[in-house]
Amino acid sequence: MQKPLIVITGKNGQLGWEFQQIQAHYQHLYQFLFTGREDLDLNNPASVAPFFEKYQPQYFINCAAYTQVDKAETDQSAAFAVNAESVGEIAKACAAINCTLITISTDYVFNGLGTAPYLPNQATEPINYYGFSKQKGEEFARINNKKTIVIRTSWVYSTHGNNFVKTMLRLMKERPSLNVVGDQVGAPTYAADLAAAIMQMIYQLENGNRYFGIYHYSNDACISWYEFAVAIKEMAQLNCEVSAIPSSAYPTPAKRPNYSVLDKSSIQKDFGVSIVDWKESLQKCMQQLLVNT
């Protein structure tokens, strides 16, 4: 019998890259196809249907996204095409062939005024266009395909690509001091942990689990960007002086939520996914980064 095909978009992004690092562990169970813009251009939603006609996957993991939060404020049509319209088209194409869709969303669908970890069923209220486009993508995916899992995550980092951890490491080596926002609170997500969690979910779905809907995943934390930066400094044993500043001292075109902690209890309960402590995961990532620099 032919092994189920898993298509993973965003092969050049952080999460897509992490899936490529672990695919060998799962190749006895599944076939994998990793796509970039040259294979499936989500800027052009019309490219989705021909792709599905050709490949007919059993699982489709959508890691591709328009992620330039500030640029999305002015480049709204491109953000909407990738984050919303194309996700809707992917969901339609999945439904037509009974394919399960797993699409990655964000803490930015919330307004950041929360005081306790956000539950998956809490009302969304994005405060920037990027968050709005991702929220519409969630909506279109769930309307167009009953077999959809939306995974909201936050503060994603990896040894690959551009992210907060790598930026901090570079700046701390270049500068004697650094200011980091201290009044935005959330939880980092090591992309390698998220990739492993999704593969566990797929294995469960293959073996009779029938949970779909919205889930939250991040590492276990409730920290500020400043606290995150201090941990990076300490693990790398750097001498840069890190100071906390308010968001108001670092204005950006797009507003950022002040509170982004996500409640992960449902993904633990329904799929048995374990939530790793943020420092443990950061240590793993840092060890690889420090070996390679």
N, C-alpha and C positions, 0 to 999 in steps of 0.2 A: 504494500500500500504506500502511496506517495505521502511524504511528510508534509504537514501543513506549511504553507508559505506565509512568512511574516514580512511585510513591507515596512520599512522604517524610513521616514522622510527626515530631512535635515542632517544628512550624513556628515556635513562639515561643521555642525554645531557641537556644543558641549555634550549634550545628552546622546545625540546620534553617534558621536565618536566613542562614548563610553560603551554603547551597545556593541560597537565593532570590536572593542577590547575583550568582551565576554562571550561573543558569539560561538567561539570554539567549544565552550562548555555545554552548549545546547544543540550542536549540529547533529547529534544522533536523534534528536526529537523533531527539529524544525529545519526548514530551508529559510534563508534570510536574503532579502534584497534591500540594499541601502540606496537611497536616491538623494540626489542634489538637484539644484535648479535645472541642470542640463537634461535630467531625466524626467522631471515633473515640475513644471514651473507654476508655482502657486500664485505668482503675480497674474497669471492667466487662468482663471477658474475653468475655462473651456478645455484646458489640457487634461482635466481629470478623467473624463469619461473614456477617451481613447486609451489612457494608461490602464484603466481597470479592464477594458476589453482584452488587452494584451496579457495581463498578468494574473487576474482572478485570485487575489490573496484570501486567506482565511482570517488573518489578523492584519490590521493596519494601524501602526503606531505613528501618530503625527507629532514629530518633534520639531518640525519646521515652523518658524514664526517670524513675523516682523517685530523685532525686539528693541528697535531704537526709540526708546520712550520719549525723549525730547523731540526728535525729528518727526514722530508720529503726529504731533500737534499741528504741523503744517503740511505734512505729506499724508493726509488722511485717506486719500483714495487708495494708495498703495498698502497702507496698514490694514484697511478694511478688506481689500482683495485677498490678502494673504491670511489674515487672522480670522476673518468671518466668512466671506463668500466662498473661498476655496474649501474651507472646513465643511460648510454646508453641502457643497458638491461632492466632497469625499464621502460624507455621511450618506447621501443619496445613492452613490455608486456602491457603497458597502451594503446598504439595505437590499439592493437589487440582487446581490449574490450571497446574501446571508453571512456577510463578513463582520467580525467584531471590530469596532473602531475604539482605539484608545487615543485620546487627544490631550495634549498638555496645556493647561491654563495657568493662571497666576493669582497671587494674593492681591494684585492690583484691581481685581473686580470689586473689592471692598473699599469703603470710604476712609478707612484708617482711624475711625473714631471709637473703635471697639476697646473694651477693657478686659475682656476674657477671650481665649482662643475662639476664632470663628468656626462655627459648625458648617458642614457642607450645604445644609438647607437654609442657612441664614440669607436674608435679603441682600442683594448686591447693589452697590451704588458707586460705580467707578468715578474717580475725580480727575482722570486724564483720558486722552483719546485712545492711547494704547490699551488701557484697562477696558474702555468701552468696546473696542474692536474685539478683544479677547472674550468679553462677556457675550457679545453677539455670536461669536464662534461657538461658544458653549451651547447657546440657545439653538442655533441652526443644527448643530450636531445631534442634539437630543430630539429635536422635532423630526429630523429626517431619518434617523436610524435608532430603533429601540435598543439595539445591541451596542450602545455607546457607553464608554467609561470616560468621564472627564477627570483628570487628575490636576488639581491646583497645587502649585508648589511656589517656593519663594527663595530669593537670594541664591540662585544656582551658581555653583563654581565647579571647576574641574582643573586637571593639569593641562587641558587643551583649551584653546580659544581665549577670548578676552573676558575677564571677570575681576571681581573685587580683590580676591586673594592675590592674583598675579600682579594686579596694578599696585596694591599695597607693598608687595615685596620689592617691586621695581623702584617705587618712589622712596621707600625707606632706605634703600641702598644709595639713592642719589641725593637725598636731602637730610639736613640735620634735624629738621622738625616737620611735623605734618599736622594739619587740622582735619578732624573727621567728625561728621554729624553724630551727635550724641542723643538726640531726642526722637529718633525713629527706631522703633523696636520691632524685631521679627525673629526669624529663625533661618540660618543658612541651610542649604541643601547640597550635599556632595552628589554630583550627577551620577557617579558610579553606584551610589546607594540606591538612587531612584531607578536606574536601569535594572539593577538586580531585583528590586521590588516589583517592577512591571513584569519581568520574566516569571516571577513567582505567581503573579496574578494570572498570567496566561496559562501556566501549568495547571492552576486551580480550575480555570474555565474549561480546559481540555478534559478535566476529570470530574465534570458535573456541576461545578459551581455556577450559579446563574444570577449572580449579583451584577447589576449595571447601575449607572447613575453617576453622581458626583462624589469624588473622594479627595481628601487632602493628604499631602505627603511633604514632609521636610525632616531634617534632623531634629533631635530633641533639644530645644533651646527657647529662651526668651531674653534676647540680648540686643543691645544697640549696635549700630555700625562701628561706633567708637570701641566698644568692648570686643567686637570681632577683630578690629585692627590691632588692638593691644595683644590679643592672643596670637595673632600672626607674628607680630614683632617678637614676642617672647619665645615662640617656637623656633623662629629663625635666628634668635640671639643677636638681634640688631640693636644699635644704640640710638636710633632715631627717636626724638621726643614726640610723643603723640598726645595731642590735646583735643578735648571735646568741644565742639561748637554747636550752636542751635541751627536748625534748618534755615532760619531767617538769614543767617550769615552766609548761606550758600544757595542763593536763589537759582532755580532751574526753570526752563520754559514749561515743563510739565510738573504739576504738583505731585508729591510723593505721599503715600499714606504714612501716618505717624505710628500706626499699630498694625502689624501684619502677621501676628502669630495665628497659625492654623491648628484646629483640633483634628488630630489624626486617629481618634479612637475607632472610627468606622472602618478604616482600611485595615486596622489591626484585627478587629472583630470579624469582618466578612472574609478577609483573605489571609489572615494569620501573618501579615507583614510586620516585621519587627522595626521599631524606630530606634535608630542608632544615636548615641549622644554626639552632639556637634563637635566636641573637642576631640573625640576619638577619630571621627571622620576627617576633621581638619588635619590632625596629625598624620594620617595616612597620605593625604594629598600633599602635604608639606614635605614629607620624606621624599616623595617622588620628585617634587619640584626642586628641592635643594640638591638632590643627586644630579639633576640635569642642568644645574646652573653653575 
